[in-house]
Amino acid sequence: MKKSTFLIVGKHAVTEALKNNNRRVHRIFLTEDSKKKLNRDNHNLDLLKDIKIFYKSKSELDRLCNKDQISHQSLIAEIEDKEDLDLKEYIKLNENKK
């Protein structure tokens, strides 16, 4: 069964999703300038490795966020939804932790 995905927007949200090994990023929409800035700000990390990159203009990114009037800061990522755990599963996964 294919997991659902959703979009996140903004420099900090997208950057943190890319840094998080537990978060699967399917693709990223950005401007060429925002890619340069992302690489410059995280020069020691290869954040965009193995990620499908789609270059868009600012107006194309605006259209993706238009219905909610969200400021995308020239970065939008499609990420996979994480599975919900019920309480018993959570306790079992964390039983060795205090």
SVG drawing of the C-alpha trace seen along z (x, -y; Angstrom):
<svg xmlns="http://www.w3.org/2000/svg" viewBox="-8 -35 39 39">
<polyline fill="none" stroke="black" stroke-width="0.4" points="0.0,0.0 1.4,-3.4 1.7,-5.9 0.1,-9.3 2.2,-12.4 1.7,-16.1 3.5,-19.4 5.5,-21.4 6.7,-24.9 9.3,-27.4 13.1,-27.4 13.2,-26.0 10.5,-23.3 12.0,-22.0 15.6,-22.1 14.7,-20.2 12.8,-17.6 15.8,-17.1 18.1,-16.7 15.8,-14.2 16.8,-10.6 13.4,-9.4 11.5,-11.6 11.1,-10.5 11.2,-13.5 9.8,-12.4 10.5,-15.6 11.3,-19.2 10.1,-22.3 12.4,-25.3 13.9,-28.2 17.6,-27.9 18.5,-30.8 16.9,-28.9 18.9,-25.8 22.1,-27.8 21.2,-29.3 20.2,-25.9 23.6,-24.5 25.5,-27.5 23.8,-27.4 24.3,-23.7 27.6,-23.3 28.8,-20.4 25.6,-18.4 24.4,-17.0 20.7,-17.6 19.5,-17.1 21.2,-13.8 18.7,-11.2 15.8,-13.7 13.9,-14.5 14.3,-18.3 11.9,-20.4 12.9,-23.9 10.0,-26.3 9.6,-30.1 8.4,-32.1 5.0,-32.5 4.7,-28.7 5.5,-28.2 2.9,-30.9 0.3,-28.9 1.1,-25.8 0.4,-27.7 -2.2,-30.1 -5.3,-28.5 -3.9,-28.9 -2.0,-32.2 1.1,-30.6 4.6,-32.1 6.8,-29.3 10.1,-31.2 10.9,-29.5 11.0,-26.0 8.3,-23.4 8.8,-19.7 6.5,-16.7 7.0,-14.3 5.7,-11.0 3.2,-10.8 4.5,-8.9 2.6,-6.0 0.5,-6.6 1.3,-4.5 -1.3,-3.5 -0.4,-3.7 0.5,0.0 2.9,-0.2 4.5,-3.4 5.1,-1.8 6.6,1.4 9.0,-0.7 10.1,-2.7 10.0,-0.1 13.8,-0.2 13.9,-4.0 13.3,-5.9"/>
</svg>
